[in-house]
Amino acid sequence: MGNEGGTIVKRKDLLALHALNNELNEPVGEDTEQVLLQSCALSGLPLYQNAPIVGDYKGKLYIKEKILQYILDTKLGKINIKSQFLHLKSLKDLCTVTITWKVVNDIPHFMCPVTRELDNKAATYSYLRTCGCVMSSKVLREIKKATPKVSATAPDETKGTNEAGTINTVGTMEIKEIKEEKAEAAFKDDTDHVCANCPVCNKSFVFDYDMVMINPIDKKSIIEFNDETYTYLRDVLKQSNSKQPLKKKKSKALSSPSSTFPVSATNDLIRKRKPDADDKPETPKRVRA
């Protein structure tokens, strides 16, 4: 047996066959990043021709009608809350975004309105909280490099104070200060931000907390970037993802009886209270023999 005119398999033939198998095993269709980029993160339906489209701080895009119906159904108890959407509680958690589309061979594609480039595996996209314009993240990075830092635009945004912060309650103020210190640590130059105008609509924005990177496949670096910017927006500027002011939480100390009347005053009232007629001890009647 052997040496009967059979072919000898060469190394390059094995490599070519292995490469072909890998090509066939690559994810296609709905598993590709491009399709996930163009699909609603909740329903999976295509975003194209389903405007209005909204985005959250994590960089997920949704068909507005579908995500609002989901939020309403969870509040009415019709469906259970999904863990990946715990951060979505109202319209304040969503920004309306504007996507530029280009149809090529009957297939819609994201197109950067600045560079006119179509979506590809290497491209990442971002939207701005102030205007909702969607464009290439590379364009925004180049603008940031060419723009000098300036002082913060509004004192009330950078200080992040509120009326509840003046209440001197044990524990509440300490927790509040720790949260703000952590958020400010992420942005050491608290008063120096890179401000620019949107290259699409010319509306002003701040790179440090108005830029959200779209993240259809949960890339770790993008998750960290979006979490960092949103933490600053929420804990320091006291704003939601849609740049609306957050509701001020009432301190528990205000609703407790001890906050209205100090302990010492309560004790004085107890000591000074006159005994009622019913409180007098009964004297036993003497029985005649």
DODREN-275684 format. One line per 2 residues: their letters; for each residue x negated, y, z negated of N, C-alpha, C. Coordinates in steps of 0.2 Angstrom, whole numbers, always signed. Layout:
a) X Y Z X Y Z X Y Z ~ ... .
//
This chain:
mg) -4 -6 +0 +0 +0 +0 -4 +6 +0 ~ -2 +12 +3 -6 +18 +3 -10 +18 +9 .
ne) -12 +24 +11 -16 +25 +17 -12 +22 +23 ~ -6 +24 +24 -2 +21 +29 +0 +27 +34 .
gg) -3 +32 +34 -1 +38 +38 +3 +43 +35 ~ +4 +42 +28 +8 +47 +24 +4 +54 +24 .
ti) +8 +59 +22 +5 +66 +22 +2 +67 +15 ~ -3 +71 +14 -6 +73 +8 -3 +80 +6 .
vk) +0 +80 +0 +3 +86 -2 -2 +91 -5 ~ -2 +97 -2 -7 +102 -4 -5 +106 -9 .
rk) -9 +110 -13 -7 +114 -18 -3 +120 -16 ~ -4 +123 -10 +0 +128 -7 +7 +126 -6 .
dl) +8 +120 -4 +15 +117 -2 +19 +117 -9 ~ +15 +115 -14 +19 +114 -21 +21 +121 -23 .
la) +16 +126 -23 +18 +133 -25 +24 +136 -21 ~ +24 +134 -14 +29 +137 -10 +36 +134 -12 .
lh) +36 +128 -14 +42 +124 -16 +44 +127 -22 ~ +40 +128 -27 +41 +130 -34 +44 +137 -33 .
al) +41 +141 -29 +44 +148 -28 +51 +148 -25 ~ +52 +144 -21 +59 +143 -18 +64 +141 -23 .
nn) +62 +137 -28 +67 +135 -33 +68 +140 -38 ~ +63 +144 -39 +64 +150 -44 +69 +155 -41 .
el) +68 +156 -34 +72 +161 -30 +80 +159 -31 ~ +81 +152 -30 +88 +150 -30 +91 +150 -37 .
ne) +86 +150 -43 +89 +150 -49 +90 +157 -52 ~ +88 +162 -48 +89 +169 -51 +96 +171 -52 .
pv) +98 +174 -57 +105 +176 -58 +108 +180 -52 ~ +114 +179 -50 +117 +183 -45 +123 +185 -47 .
ge) +127 +190 -43 +133 +192 -44 +134 +196 -50 ~ +138 +194 -55 +140 +198 -61 +134 +198 -66 .
dt) +129 +194 -65 +123 +193 -70 +118 +199 -68 ~ +118 +202 -63 +113 +207 -61 +115 +213 -64 .
eq) +109 +217 -66 +110 +223 -69 +114 +228 -65 ~ +113 +228 -59 +116 +233 -54 +124 +232 -55 .
vl) +126 +226 -55 +134 +225 -56 +136 +227 -63 ~ +132 +225 -68 +134 +227 -75 +134 +235 -76 .
lq) +129 +238 -72 +129 +246 -72 +135 +249 -70 ~ +138 +245 -65 +144 +248 -61 +151 +245 -64 .
sc) +151 +242 -69 +157 +239 -72 +158 +241 -79 ~ +165 +241 -81 +167 +243 -87 +165 +238 -92 .
al) +162 +241 -98 +159 +237 -103 +164 +233 -107 ~ +170 +235 -107 +176 +232 -110 +179 +227 -106 .
sg) +182 +229 -100 +186 +225 -96 +182 +221 -91 ~ +176 +224 -89 +173 +221 -83 +175 +223 -77 .
lp) +180 +227 -76 +182 +230 -70 +177 +235 -67 ~ +177 +235 -60 +172 +240 -57 +174 +247 -59 .
ly) +169 +251 -60 +170 +258 -61 +172 +262 -55 ~ +170 +260 -50 +171 +264 -43 +179 +264 -42 .
qn) +181 +270 -41 +188 +272 -39 +193 +271 -45 ~ +190 +271 -51 +194 +270 -57 +193 +275 -62 .
ap) +191 +281 -60 +190 +287 -64 +197 +289 -68 ~ +196 +292 -73 +190 +295 -77 +186 +289 -80 .
iv) +180 +290 -80 +175 +286 -84 +172 +289 -90 ~ +171 +286 -95 +168 +288 -101 +162 +284 -104 .
gd) +158 +287 -108 +152 +284 -110 +152 +285 -118 ~ +149 +280 -121 +148 +280 -129 +140 +282 -130 .
yk) +139 +283 -136 +132 +284 -138 +127 +279 -137 ~ +129 +273 -136 +125 +267 -135 +123 +266 -127 .
gk) +126 +271 -123 +125 +270 -116 +129 +266 -112 ~ +135 +264 -115 +139 +259 -111 +145 +264 -108 .
ly) +147 +262 -102 +152 +265 -98 +158 +261 -98 ~ +164 +265 -98 +171 +262 -99 +175 +266 -94 .
ik) +180 +262 -92 +186 +265 -89 +190 +268 -94 ~ +192 +274 -94 +195 +278 -100 +201 +275 -102 .
ek) +205 +273 -97 +212 +270 -98 +211 +264 -102 ~ +206 +260 -101 +206 +253 -104 +203 +254 -111 .
il) +198 +258 -112 +195 +259 -119 +200 +263 -123 ~ +204 +267 -121 +209 +271 -125 +215 +266 -127 .
qy) +217 +261 -123 +222 +256 -124 +219 +251 -129 ~ +213 +250 -129 +209 +246 -134 +210 +249 -141 .
il) +208 +255 -141 +207 +259 -148 +214 +259 -151 ~ +219 +261 -147 +226 +261 -149 +229 +254 -151 .
dt) +227 +249 -148 +229 +242 -150 +226 +240 -156 ~ +220 +242 -158 +217 +240 -164 +220 +244 -170 .
kl) +222 +250 -169 +225 +254 -174 +232 +252 -176 ~ +235 +249 -171 +242 +246 -172 +242 +239 -174 .
gk) +236 +236 -174 +235 +229 -177 +237 +224 -172 ~ +237 +226 -165 +239 +221 -160 +234 +216 -158 .
in) +227 +219 -159 +222 +215 -157 +216 +216 -163 ~ +212 +211 -163 +206 +212 -168 +201 +216 -165 .
ik) +197 +220 -170 +192 +224 -168 +186 +220 -166 ~ +183 +221 -160 +177 +217 -158 +171 +221 -161 .
sq) +166 +216 -163 +160 +219 -167 +156 +224 -162 ~ +156 +223 -156 +152 +227 -152 +155 +234 -150 .
fl) +161 +235 -153 +165 +241 -152 +167 +244 -158 ~ +164 +243 -164 +165 +245 -170 +164 +253 -171 .
hl) +160 +255 -167 +158 +263 -167 +163 +267 -163 ~ +168 +264 -160 +173 +267 -156 +180 +268 -160 .
ks) +181 +274 -162 +187 +274 -167 +192 +280 -164 ~ +189 +284 -160 +194 +290 -157 +190 +292 -151 .
lk) +194 +297 -148 +191 +301 -142 +184 +304 -143 ~ +183 +306 -149 +177 +310 -151 +171 +306 -150 .
dl) +172 +299 -150 +166 +295 -149 +164 +293 -142 ~ +168 +297 -137 +167 +296 -130 +166 +302 -126 .
ct) +162 +302 -121 +161 +308 -117 +163 +306 -110 ~ +167 +311 -107 +169 +310 -100 +163 +311 -95 .
vt) +161 +306 -91 +155 +307 -87 +157 +307 -79 ~ +153 +310 -76 +154 +311 -68 +148 +307 -65 .
it) +150 +302 -61 +146 +298 -57 +146 +299 -50 ~ +140 +300 -47 +140 +301 -39 +139 +294 -36 .
wk) +144 +293 -31 +144 +286 -28 +142 +287 -21 ~ +139 +282 -18 +138 +281 -11 +139 +274 -9 .
vv) +143 +273 -4 +145 +267 -1 +141 +265 +5 ~ +137 +259 +4 +133 +256 +9 +135 +249 +11 .
nd) +137 +248 +17 +140 +242 +19 +145 +239 +15 ~ +150 +244 +14 +156 +243 +10 +154 +241 +2 .
ip) +148 +242 +0 +146 +241 -7 +145 +248 -10 ~ +148 +250 -16 +147 +256 -19 +141 +256 -23 .
hf) +137 +261 -23 +131 +262 -27 +131 +268 -31 ~ +127 +268 -37 +126 +274 -41 +121 +278 -36 .
mc) +122 +284 -36 +117 +289 -32 +115 +295 -37 ~ +109 +296 -38 +107 +302 -41 +108 +308 -37 .
pv) +112 +313 -40 +114 +318 -36 +108 +323 -35 ~ +103 +322 -38 +97 +327 -37 +92 +324 -32 .
tr) +90 +317 -33 +85 +314 -28 +89 +311 -22 ~ +95 +310 -23 +99 +306 -18 +97 +299 -17 .
el) +93 +296 -22 +91 +289 -22 +97 +285 -25 ~ +97 +278 -22 +102 +274 -24 +99 +269 -30 .
dn) +104 +266 -34 +102 +262 -39 +98 +256 -37 ~ +93 +254 -41 +89 +248 -40 +86 +246 -46 .
ka) +83 +240 -46 +81 +237 -52 +76 +241 -57 ~ +72 +245 -54 +68 +249 -57 +71 +256 -60 .
at) +76 +258 -57 +79 +264 -59 +84 +264 -65 ~ +83 +269 -70 +88 +270 -75 +91 +276 -75 .
ys) +97 +277 -78 +101 +283 -77 +103 +285 -84 ~ +105 +292 -84 +107 +295 -91 +112 +300 -89 .
yl) +116 +301 -94 +121 +306 -94 +120 +311 -99 ~ +122 +317 -98 +121 +323 -103 +128 +324 -107 .
rt) +127 +325 -114 +133 +325 -118 +137 +332 -116 ~ +133 +337 -114 +136 +344 -113 +141 +344 -107 .
cg) +139 +341 -102 +143 +341 -96 +145 +334 -93 ~ +142 +329 -95 +144 +322 -92 +141 +320 -86 .
cv) +136 +324 -83 +133 +323 -77 +129 +317 -77 ~ +129 +312 -73 +125 +306 -73 +120 +307 -67 .
ms) +113 +306 -69 +108 +306 -65 +102 +302 -67 ~ +97 +302 -63 +91 +297 -64 +87 +300 -70 .
sk) +86 +295 -75 +82 +297 -81 +75 +300 -79 ~ +72 +298 -73 +66 +300 -71 +66 +308 -70 .
vl) +71 +310 -67 +72 +317 -65 +72 +321 -72 ~ +76 +319 -77 +76 +322 -83 +69 +322 -87 .
re) +66 +317 -86 +59 +317 -89 +54 +322 -86 ~ +55 +322 -80 +51 +327 -76 +52 +334 -78 .
ik) +59 +335 -79 +61 +342 -81 +59 +344 -88 ~ +59 +339 -92 +57 +340 -99 +49 +341 -99 .
ka) +45 +338 -95 +38 +339 -95 +36 +346 -93 ~ +40 +349 -88 +39 +356 -86 +42 +361 -90 .
tp) +46 +360 -95 +50 +365 -99 +46 +366 -105 ~ +45 +372 -107 +42 +373 -114 +47 +372 -120 .
kv) +44 +371 -126 +49 +371 -131 +51 +378 -133 ~ +57 +378 -136 +60 +384 -138 +63 +383 -145 .
sa) +64 +389 -149 +68 +388 -155 +75 +386 -154 ~ +77 +383 -160 +84 +380 -159 +89 +385 -158 .
ta) +94 +384 -154 +99 +388 -151 +104 +391 -156 ~ +106 +387 -161 +111 +390 -166 +109 +388 -173 .
pd) +109 +392 -178 +107 +390 -185 +111 +385 -188 ~ +118 +386 -186 +122 +381 -190 +122 +374 -187 .
et) +119 +373 -181 +118 +367 -178 +111 +363 -182 ~ +106 +367 -183 +100 +365 -185 +100 +363 -193 .
kg) +104 +368 -196 +104 +367 -204 +108 +361 -206 ~ +113 +360 -203 +118 +354 -204 +121 +354 -211 .
tn) +122 +360 -214 +125 +361 -220 +133 +361 -220 ~ +136 +359 -226 +143 +360 -226 +145 +361 -233 .
ea) +152 +363 -234 +154 +365 -240 +154 +359 -245 ~ +155 +353 -243 +154 +348 -248 +147 +347 -251 .
gt) +142 +350 -247 +135 +349 -250 +134 +353 -256 ~ +138 +358 -258 +137 +363 -263 +140 +359 -270 .
in) +143 +354 -269 +146 +351 -275 +141 +347 -279 ~ +139 +348 -285 +134 +345 -289 +137 +339 -292 .
tv) +137 +333 -288 +140 +327 -291 +134 +322 -291 ~ +134 +318 -296 +128 +313 -297 +129 +307 -292 .
gt) +124 +306 -288 +124 +301 -283 +126 +303 -276 ~ +131 +307 -276 +133 +309 -269 +128 +313 -265 .
me) +126 +318 -269 +121 +323 -266 +114 +319 -264 ~ +112 +314 -269 +106 +311 -267 +107 +307 -261 .
ik) +112 +303 -260 +113 +299 -254 +113 +304 -248 ~ +117 +309 -248 +117 +314 -243 +110 +317 -241 .
ei) +106 +318 -246 +100 +321 -244 +95 +316 -241 ~ +96 +310 -243 +92 +304 -241 +93 +303 -233 .
ke) +100 +303 -231 +102 +302 -224 +99 +308 -220 ~ +100 +314 -223 +97 +320 -219 +90 +320 -218 .
ek) +86 +318 -223 +79 +317 -223 +77 +312 -218 ~ +80 +306 -217 +78 +301 -212 +80 +304 -205 .
ae) +85 +307 -204 +87 +310 -198 +82 +315 -196 ~ +80 +319 -200 +75 +325 -199 +68 +322 -197 .
aa) +66 +316 -201 +60 +313 -200 +59 +311 -193 ~ +65 +309 -189 +64 +306 -182 +62 +312 -178 .
fk) +64 +318 -180 +62 +324 -176 +58 +329 -180 ~ +52 +328 -181 +48 +332 -185 +48 +339 -183 .
dd) +48 +341 -177 +49 +348 -175 +56 +350 -175 ~ +59 +351 -181 +66 +352 -181 +69 +358 -178 .
td) +65 +363 -178 +67 +370 -175 +64 +371 -168 ~ +60 +366 -165 +58 +367 -159 +61 +361 -154 .
hv) +65 +363 -150 +68 +358 -145 +67 +360 -138 ~ +67 +355 -134 +66 +357 -126 +73 +358 -123 .
ca) +74 +364 -122 +81 +366 -119 +80 +367 -111 ~ +85 +365 -108 +85 +366 -100 +92 +367 -98 .
nc) +93 +368 -91 +100 +368 -88 +100 +362 -84 ~ +106 +359 -84 +108 +353 -80 +106 +355 -72 .
pv) +102 +350 -69 +101 +352 -62 +107 +351 -57 ~ +112 +348 -60 +118 +347 -56 +123 +353 -56 .
cn) +125 +354 -63 +130 +359 -64 +127 +366 -67 ~ +121 +366 -69 +118 +372 -72 +120 +373 -79 .
ks) +123 +368 -83 +125 +369 -90 +119 +368 -94 ~ +118 +372 -99 +113 +371 -104 +113 +365 -108 .
fv) +108 +362 -110 +108 +356 -114 +101 +355 -118 ~ +101 +351 -123 +95 +350 -127 +93 +343 -126 .
fd) +86 +341 -124 +84 +335 -122 +85 +330 -129 ~ +83 +333 -134 +82 +329 -141 +89 +326 -143 .
yd) +94 +329 -141 +101 +326 -144 +106 +326 -139 ~ +105 +328 -133 +111 +329 -128 +110 +324 -122 .
mv) +105 +320 -122 +103 +315 -117 +105 +308 -119 ~ +109 +304 -115 +111 +297 -117 +109 +293 -111 .
mi) +104 +288 -112 +102 +283 -107 +107 +278 -106 ~ +109 +276 -100 +114 +271 -99 +111 +264 -99 .
np) +114 +260 -103 +110 +254 -105 +115 +248 -104 ~ +116 +245 -98 +120 +240 -97 +118 +233 -99 .
id) +112 +232 -100 +109 +225 -102 +106 +225 -109 ~ +107 +231 -113 +104 +231 -120 +97 +231 -120 .
kk) +93 +235 -117 +86 +235 -117 +84 +238 -124 ~ +79 +235 -127 +77 +237 -134 +75 +245 -134 .
si) +71 +247 -129 +68 +253 -129 +73 +259 -129 ~ +78 +257 -124 +84 +262 -123 +88 +262 -130 .
ie) +90 +256 -133 +93 +256 -139 +90 +260 -144 ~ +84 +260 -145 +80 +264 -150 +81 +271 -148 .
fn) +80 +273 -142 +81 +280 -140 +88 +283 -142 ~ +93 +279 -140 +100 +282 -141 +102 +282 -148 .
de) +99 +277 -152 +101 +277 -159 +97 +283 -162 ~ +91 +285 -160 +88 +290 -163 +91 +297 -162 .
ty) +93 +298 -156 +96 +304 -154 +103 +305 -157 ~ +107 +300 -158 +113 +300 -161 +113 +301 -168 .
ty) +108 +298 -171 +107 +299 -179 +106 +306 -180 ~ +102 +310 -176 +101 +317 -177 +107 +321 -176 .
lr) +111 +319 -171 +117 +323 -169 +122 +322 -175 ~ +123 +316 -177 +128 +315 -182 +126 +317 -189 .
dv) +120 +316 -192 +118 +317 -199 +115 +324 -200 ~ +112 +327 -195 +110 +334 -195 +114 +339 -193 .
lk) +117 +338 -186 +121 +343 -183 +128 +342 -185 ~ +130 +336 -188 +137 +335 -190 +142 +335 -184 .
qs) +139 +332 -179 +143 +332 -173 +144 +324 -170 ~ +150 +323 -167 +151 +317 -164 +148 +316 -157 .
ns) +149 +310 -154 +146 +309 -147 +148 +314 -142 ~ +154 +317 -143 +157 +321 -138 +156 +329 -140 .
kq) +151 +330 -145 +149 +336 -147 +154 +340 -151 ~ +159 +336 -154 +165 +339 -158 +162 +339 -165 .
pl) +164 +343 -169 +162 +343 -176 +165 +337 -180 ~ +162 +334 -184 +164 +329 -188 +168 +331 -194 .
kk) +173 +327 -196 +177 +329 -202 +173 +328 -208 ~ +174 +333 -212 +171 +333 -219 +174 +329 -223 .
kk) +170 +324 -226 +173 +319 -231 +173 +322 -238 ~ +179 +321 -241 +180 +324 -247 +177 +320 -252 .
sk) +174 +323 -257 +170 +320 -262 +175 +316 -267 ~ +173 +310 -270 +177 +307 -274 +178 +310 -281 .
al) +173 +314 -282 +173 +318 -289 +178 +323 -289 ~ +181 +326 -283 +186 +330 -283 +193 +327 -285 .
ss) +194 +321 -283 +200 +318 -285 +200 +314 -292 ~ +195 +314 -295 +195 +311 -302 +197 +316 -307 .
ps) +200 +313 -312 +203 +318 -318 +197 +321 -321 ~ +191 +318 -322 +185 +321 -325 +183 +327 -322 .
st) +184 +327 -315 +181 +333 -312 +185 +339 -313 ~ +192 +339 -315 +196 +344 -316 +195 +347 -324 .
fp) +195 +342 -328 +194 +343 -335 +188 +340 -338 ~ +183 +344 -341 +177 +341 -343 +179 +336 -349 .
vs) +174 +332 -351 +175 +327 -356 +176 +330 -363 ~ +172 +336 -364 +172 +339 -370 +178 +343 -371 .
at) +181 +346 -366 +187 +349 -366 +193 +345 -368 ~ +193 +339 -365 +198 +334 -366 +198 +331 -374 .
nd) +192 +331 -376 +191 +329 -383 +194 +334 -388 ~ +193 +340 -386 +195 +346 -390 +203 +346 -390 .
li) +206 +345 -385 +213 +344 -384 +216 +339 -389 ~ +212 +333 -389 +215 +328 -393 +214 +329 -400 .
rk) +209 +333 -402 +208 +334 -409 +213 +340 -412 ~ +214 +345 -407 +219 +350 -409 +226 +349 -409 .
rk) +228 +343 -406 +235 +342 -405 +238 +340 -411 ~ +244 +344 -412 +248 +343 -418 +252 +336 -418 .
pd) +252 +333 -424 +256 +326 -424 +263 +328 -423 ~ +266 +324 -419 +274 +324 -418 +277 +321 -424 .
ad) +284 +323 -424 +288 +320 -430 +288 +313 -430 ~ +288 +309 -424 +288 +302 -424 +281 +299 -426 .
dk) +276 +303 -426 +269 +301 -428 +268 +300 -436 ~ +273 +304 -440 +272 +304 -447 +273 +297 -450 .
pe) +269 +295 -455 +270 +288 -458 +277 +288 -462 ~ +280 +283 -462 +286 +282 -465 +285 +280 -473 .
tp) +288 +284 -477 +287 +283 -484 +292 +278 -487 ~ +290 +273 -491 +295 +268 -493 +300 +271 -498 .
kr) +306 +270 -497 +312 +272 -502 +311 +268 -509 ~ +312 +272 -514 +312 +268 -521 +319 +265 -522 .
vr) +319 +259 -524 +325 +256 -526 +326 +256 -533 ~ +332 +258 -535 +334 +259 -542 +336 +252 -545 .
a) +333 +250 -551 +335 +244 -554 +342 +244 -557 .
//
